Amino acid sequence: MTSHSWLFANDMQFHGTTKQAVQKRADEIAAEAFARSEKRRLAFEELESTLRSPGDRIRAWEKLYGLQLPFDSDHAILSTIARSTGLTLAQVRDEQKSRNELAGSRAPSPTVYR
């Protein structure tokens, strides 16, 4: 009777190596997920930090959600921004007004052709 133990020995070694590689990748994925959640948690803390100006808090909100403060002072999202940042609606509108004024001052004057 011949022994095939060398086949099984190689098989066990292969499975051990595969198991280690899978575990290593699982650990990497878990670390990446933790880093993303920690970054998001810090971003939310930044939104409501009273140490930051209303403009900084609104910019943090814009960065977190990938949206921009609208130009319309009656836009429905303004109240959401206020709640998310811990600001009053008046503070959000003040920031919006100053941005609109700044954008208006940057706009080139219209050229009149005669």
Order of alpha helices (4+ residues) and beta strands (2+ residues): alpha-alpha-alpha-alpha
